[in-house]
Amino acid sequence: MVDGPRRRALVLGILGSPRERSNTGVLLERVLAGAAAAGAETELIRLRDLEYSSCRHCGGCDKTGECVVQDDMQQVHRKLRAARHLVLASPIQFSGVSGETKAMIDRAQCCWVGRYRLKRAASEVEGERRGLFVGTCGGRDARVFEWAAHTVKAFMNSAGFRYWGELFEANTDGSPPVGERRDRLAEAENVGGRLVGQ
Ligand SMILES: Cc1cc2nc3c(=O)[nH]c(=O)nc-3n(C[C@H](O)[C@H](O)[C@H](O)COP(=O)(O)O)c2cc1C
């Protein structure tokens, strides 16, 4: 995959739900629609469609900041470097992010090495790079978002994004599908617009 010159800011969405009809995915798509309406270019990566392993802790990135494991995560790393803003969307599973999301985050160890050990810039994209965390959980205990956010913040820092905001929806298991909640969809579009605004 070759990334040519860009005129518009790229907002990269990464969806970590294992499901095709995903509550979290509905919100993410609305956030990206809001960003597109505000003038951004958008791209959505669904982790469930990719083939990748978790981090092997092989040390292969220690001297270069590049992951040596040749699988679909290589394209995610390229997109993370090219993106101006990032929207990471994950359902809560056992009080944290989903397995798909956590495996992707662990593979960002090469980003951590690049930034904090090799003291390199995470990206050549200029200006503030913002990170938005979108999450849904089935239960009513919204503390799970705070717990998951610790991991997401560490990931965003390593990949060169400032943790800028959050969009959370609790109690999805006891409510109508998020896709039928006009107020929540409107809020998601609004957040997407603000993400790329001033
Ligand atoms: C393996 C698994 C673990 C889950 N763990 C939690 C949990 O700890 N707390 C919670 O509130 N919901 C939990 N849920 C419910 C999901 O967070 C909820 O259904 C979510 O909206 C699913 O999002 P999705 O449709 O985008 O995959 C879990 C669901 C699964 C399948």
The ligand as an ORCA input file, in Angstrom:
! r2SCAN-3c Opt
* xyz 0 1
  C     -16.517    -11.632     25.909
  C     -17.390    -10.475     26.312
  C     -17.107     -9.785     27.468
  C     -17.889     -8.693     27.864
  N     -17.557     -8.035     29.009
  C     -18.307     -6.983     29.406
  C     -17.982     -6.296     30.620
  O     -17.015     -6.607     31.318
  N     -18.778     -5.262     30.997
  C     -19.872     -4.879     30.260
  O     -20.578     -3.959     30.653
  N     -20.184     -5.516     29.079
  C     -19.443     -6.559     28.651
  N     -19.741     -7.193     27.460
  C     -20.860     -6.676     26.628
  C     -20.358     -5.766     25.456
  O     -19.472     -4.775     25.934
  C     -21.524     -5.050     24.775
  O     -22.479     -5.975     24.307
  C     -21.028     -4.164     23.633
  O     -21.960     -3.152     23.331
  C     -20.733     -4.960     22.364
  O     -20.284     -4.082     21.382
  P     -20.176     -4.515     19.846
  O     -21.565     -4.766     19.357
  O     -19.561     -3.312     19.184
  O     -19.289     -5.713     19.780
  C     -18.986     -8.288     27.057
  C     -19.282     -8.996     25.879
  C     -18.492    -10.074     25.512
  C     -18.827    -10.837     24.240
*
